[in-house]
Amino acid sequence: MKKLAIFGLSALFAVPAMAQRQKRQPQQNTQLERPKLVVGLVVDQMRWDFLYRYYNQYGSGGFKRLLNDGFALHNTHINYVPTVTALGHTCVYTGSVPSIHGIAGNDWFDRTTGKGVYCTTDEGVNPVGTDDRKVGSHSPKNLWSTTISDELRLATNFQAKVVGVSLKDRASILPAGHNPTGAYWFDGNTGNFVTSSYYTHQLPQWVSNFNSLKLGEQLLAGGWNTLYPISEYTQSSADNVEWEGLLGSAKAPVFPYSNLAEDYRKNPDVIRSTPYGNTLSLKIAEAAIEGENLGKDAVTDMLAINLASTDYVGHKFGPNSVEIQDTYLRLDRDLEEFFNYLDKNVGKGQYTVFLTADHGAAHSVGFLQQHKIKTGYFGEGAQREYNTRMKSKYGVDNLLTSITNYQIYLSDELVEKNKMDMNNTVDYLVDQLNKDQSILYAVNMKKIATAPIPEPIKTRMINGYNWQRSGDIQLVSHDSMLPSGLKKGTTHSVWNPYDAHIPLIFMGWGIPRGESNAPYDMTDIAPTISALLKIQFPSGNIGKPITEIVK
């Protein structure tokens, strides 16, 4: 009886204790939580330092909103060469590198046909929205790996909607993946956005309606002048320097550009090299959200946006120009307006956005020379010169068939026909190239593993080498050396931080606030989004989720 009483007393105290423990347990989610919409913003040719170079002139709702409300990864690098547009967009969305995903450059040399290949050209599809096959006959057929957009479609049994938009065909097509809802790019001949029969046989009504607005014409109606008094552009060189190119019919690279309205009527393509090309891209992105009802139901959708005018302006004027500074200040305002649009139409905290770049850019040679920083040109007449040397050695003409993407292709056909040993031939040419004082390294890519080249350059060369599409020899120039003949503006392609150090910021649903200087690679973006959405990594992925983002 005594034991029974003690048991009863224990049970009496145990019941509230058990209830309290049960009460303390966190409530279990019964539904998978995801954002309504994922928005990828890839700012073409955006160097990492542009986040802070113009920081004091940015407003509170664009780049500063990203930095203050999001999580910024300040030590993110491109982990392959060459650092060019098609590779950058493909890497961001596949988490993979050219060696695996197959996009070896914007263009590459096809050994079987002896012709150049453009990354998205597909003669098997027809243009839609234009009659120009060069403009419209494009698809992702050359892409070997899946993208995060593909994986989202697969994970939702193709209920998720995916749209890619850009002024550039490749920057719309490759991020959107193999089976998107749609991909649209700008036709510089007409000022319209177009697509191909790979996706649809008729432009959706919302695209036709957008084209009918003639927004490009409206945006350039007033020309282009600086947003602020030009005296406030203290982060830039003088407005008229010899290393800047010309825009439209302008006789000098000087503000204001008053003839752009007339220039656009003659050639709509001119809008690409103004900040208004970015405005146009964000406006068609908004039209896509409305036209496809993105972010409107329980299934997560994805919108891949490329802001390409930063690249066109950068190529023409260089990264220290008043033009590029004004382009970023105007982009900051455009981003603020776009984020406000998302807040209103998708819901603040209901979408996830990431902003990054496909590559950076070098300083103009003229700019560096003016400031006594070592620079120069390389590669002038290289193909002709080295073909002459090879003929002198082997008695065979035109052994070098192409030099592109800092890579040299030798003719398999001529080597085989003349019963030459390819490895020995490549080694001889490498030895000759390494005597050139403008070249830092020339490497036989089949022997890269044993080449005396430091990291991270060696790994980036390996990652960028696609044995079916890349050249036999990879060239690496000295720092700040640009290809010969590039007297105006700038370019990109190399491993150096000015080309390979990119911004990366996540913001919105599921993203903590903060920043980090821990090292990450461009290939880490796709698995991070995949982990956030709880979907499979893309098929060729080699990256890892950024655990500071996805805890």
C-alpha positions, -999 to 999 in steps of 0.1 A, spaced: 0 0 0 29 23 8 45 15 -25 13 22 -43 10 56 -26 45 66 -35 39 55 -71 8 76 -72 26 106 -58 54 102 -84 28 100 -112 11 131 -100 43 151 -103 53 134 -135 22 143 -155 28 181 -154 65 176 -160 58 155 -191 33 180 -203 58 208 -198 85 188 -218 59 182 -246 50 219 -245 87 229 -249 92 208 -281 93 229 -312 63 227 -335 71 204 -365 65 218 -400 40 197 -419 46 214 -453 79 219 -472 88 256 -470 102 274 -500 102 310 -513 76 319 -538 103 331 -563 140 328 -568 156 357 -587 191 355 -601 207 388 -610 240 384 -629 255 418 -635 277 415 -665 314 425 -660 308 437 -624 341 438 -606 338 431 -568 352 465 -560 323 483 -577 302 474 -546 323 499 -526 339 522 -552 306 541 -557 292 532 -523 288 568 -510 267 577 -540 244 546 -539 209 551 -525 195 530 -497 173 506 -517 196 490 -543 231 478 -537 230 490 -501 198 471 -494 215 440 -506 245 446 -484 225 457 -453 196 432 -455 214 403 -472 245 382 -467 276 393 -487 304 368 -496 334 391 -502 359 365 -512 342 347 -541 363 339 -572 358 323 -606 376 289 -604 384 284 -641 398 302 -671 389 317 -695 366 341 -676 341 350 -703 304 356 -704 290 322 -715 311 303 -690 302 326 -662 264 323 -666 267 286 -671 289 281 -641 265 301 -618 235 280 -627 252 245 -631 277 247 -602 301 232 -627 331 241 -649 338 240 -687 356 207 -684 323 192 -674 294 213 -685 308 216 -721 305 254 -727 341 261 -735 338 297 -744 315 322 -760 330 307 -792 353 278 -797 370 260 -827 354 228 -839 381 204 -850 358 182 -869 344 209 -892 373 233 -890 349 261 -882 342 283 -852 312 275 -830 291 300 -811 279 286 -778 242 287 -784 238 286 -822 214 259 -833 207 257 -870 180 230 -862 156 256 -846 139 286 -862 138 322 -849 106 333 -833 98 370 -832 123 378 -860 132 364 -894 169 367 -888 184 332 -882 216 347 -868 196 365 -841 170 338 -834 183 303 -841 196 295 -807 191 268 -780 210 252 -751 219 221 -772 257 226 -765 251 225 -727 259 191 -712 249 196 -676 216 205 -659 211 238 -642 194 247 -609 165 259 -630 163 224 -646 165 208 -612 137 230 -598 115 219 -627 123 183 -621 117 185 -584 82 200 -589 72 176 -617 76 206 -641 51 227 -622 77 254 -614 80 281 -640 114 292 -651 121 323 -673 154 337 -685 158 373 -699 188 392 -712 200 415 -739 223 386 -748 211 353 -762 237 332 -743 230 350 -710 193 341 -712 195 306 -727 222 290 -706 209 300 -672 173 291 -681 185 255 -688 171 227 -710 134 229 -703 123 263 -691 90 280 -695 108 305 -718 140 323 -726 140 357 -743 168 380 -757 171 413 -775 171 417 -812 193 448 -819 179 451 -854 143 457 -843 144 466 -806 122 436 -798 127 406 -775 127 373 -793 131 336 -788 134 304 -809 113 274 -818 132 254 -793 109 270 -767 78 279 -785 64 285 -821 49 319 -813 58 347 -789 36 347 -758 11 375 -758 29 392 -729 61 394 -749 43 408 -779 26 434 -757 60 444 -741 75 448 -776 47 470 -787 55 495 -760 87 505 -778 102 511 -744 138 513 -758 128 542 -779 112 559 -749 143 553 -727 166 569 -752 143 598 -762 162 622 -739 197 610 -747 222 602 -719 236 627 -695 251 621 -660 227 615 -632 245 640 -610 267 671 -619 298 657 -636 320 674 -610 307 648 -585 322 619 -605 354 619 -586 359 581 -588 365 583 -626 390 596 -651 384 628 -670 354 626 -693 374 626 -725 405 604 -726 421 587 -755 415 551 -744 377 554 -745 356 543 -775 327 561 -792 290 556 -786 266 558 -815 272 589 -837 291 608 -810 324 624 -822 340 621 -788 334 601 -756 319 631 -738 286 638 -719 259 645 -728 252 620 -755 224 639 -772 220 620 -804 209 587 -789 172 590 -799 182 594 -836 209 567 -832 183 543 -818 159 549 -847 187 539 -871 201 511 -849 183 499 -818 214 479 -808 229 512 -795 209 508 -763 231 480 -752 260 504 -745 239 527 -723 226 522 -688 191 520 -702 197 485 -715 197 474 -679 164 493 -673 149 476 -703 160 442 -690 145 447 -656 113 459 -672 109 428 -693 116 408 -661 87 425 -645 66 418 -675 76 381 -673 65 380 -636 31 393 -646 28 374 -679 38 340 -664 23 346 -630 57 340 -614 56 337 -576 18 336 -574 11 300 -562 25 274 -538 52 262 -563 85 281 -563 94 297 -596 127 311 -609 136 342 -629 171 344 -643 181 380 -652 212 392 -669 221 429 -667 243 431 -697 248 469 -703 275 471 -676 295 448 -699 289 467 -731 296 501 -714 327 486 -698 341 472 -730 336 505 -748 348 529 -721 368 509 -695 362 505 -658 375 540 -648 352 560 -670 325 585 -661 302 564 -683 307 532 -662 303 551 -629 270 566 -642 259 532 -654 263 518 -619 246 547 -602 216 543 -625 216 505 -621 215 511 -583 183 531 -588 169 505 -612 175 478 -586 158 498 -559 127 501 -581 128 464 -590 131 453 -554 102 475 -545 82 459 -574 90 424 -560 80 435 -525 46 447 -538 39 419 -564 55 388 -548 57 399 -512 86 412 -490 103 382 -474 86 358 -499 113 358 -525 150 350 -525 174 370 -547 211 365 -554 234 390 -572 267 381 -587 287 386 -619 299 365 -648 334 380 -647 351 413 -640 373 435 -662 409 448 -665 419 484 -664 424 500 -698 460 499 -710 460 537 -715 448 543 -680 475 521 -665 502 537 -686 491 571 -674 494 560 -638 528 542 -643 515 507 -637 530 480 -657 509 470 -687 510 464 -724 498 442 -752 505 406 -763 497 383 -791 501 407 -821 504 386 -852 509 355 -831 492 330 -854 511 342 -884 544 343 -866 542 309 -850 529 292 -881 560 305 -898 582 290 -871 563 257 -873 567 256 -910 605 262 -906 607 233 -882 583 208 -898 579 219 -933 541 221 -929 521 253 -933 491 264 -912 496 240 -883 480 266 -860 444 266 -870 430 290 -844 438 311 -814 408 318 -792 401 320 -755 438 324 -749 441 288 -763 460 276 -794 445 248 -816 468 227 -838 454 209 -869 448 172 -861 443 166 -898 477 181 -908 496 164 -879 481 130 -889 485 136 -926 522 144 -922 528 116 -897 539 139 -869 537 132 -832 511 156 -817 526 157 -782 561 165 -796 547 191 -819 528 208 -790 558 206 -768 580 223 -794 555 251 -798 552 255 -760 590 259 -758 588 286 -785 560 304 -768 577 304 -734 605 325 -750 580 353 -756 584 379 -728 547 389 -729 537 353 -720 538 342 -683 529 306 -690 523 284 -721 512 249 -713 505 217 -731 471 209 -716 476 172 -718 506 176 -695 492 203 -672 494 180 -641 532 181 -641 536 217 -653 554 240 -629 526 264 -624 514 277 -590 479 274 -576 452 286 -581 462 291 -617 469 254 -624 435 242 -611 417 270 -629 434 259 -662 424 223 -656 388 233 -648 385 253 -679 400 227 -702 374 207 -722 393 181 -741 367 179 -769 363 217 -774 393 235 -759 427 242 -775 459 222 -772 478 250 -755 467 274 -728 483 308 -726 486 330 -695 497 365 -700 515 387 -675 493 408 -652 474 436 -669 485 426 -704 456 430 -729 453 414 -763 470 434 -791 450 460 -809 427 468 -779 435 505 -777 400 515 -766 380 503 -736 389 469 -720 382 432 -719 384 401 -697 393 364 -698 422 358 -674 427 344 -639 437 376 -622 415 391 -594 404 420 -617 387 394 -639 379 366 -614 370 383 -581 332 387 -582 305 401 -560 281 375 -544 252 386 -522 220 366 -512 190 384 -498 154 376 -488 136 344 -478 158 320 -458 188 343 -459 205 356 -427 220 390 -425 258 393 -425 290 392 -444 320 369 -447 356 370 -461 358 332 -462 369 318 -496 342 306 -519 340 297 -556 315 306 -583 306 269 -584 292 272 -549 262 294 -559 241 266 -575 244 241 -547 236 268 -522 204 276 -540 197 239 -543 202 234 -506 180 263 -498 152 249 -520 159 213 -509 163 201 -545 189 179 -562 222 195 -572 227 200 -609 241 170 -627 276 183 -632 279 202 -599 313 203 -582 305 231 -557 295 230 -521 266 248 -503 278 279 -485 269 269 -450 270 305 -437 239 309 -459 223 275 -455 227 266 -419 
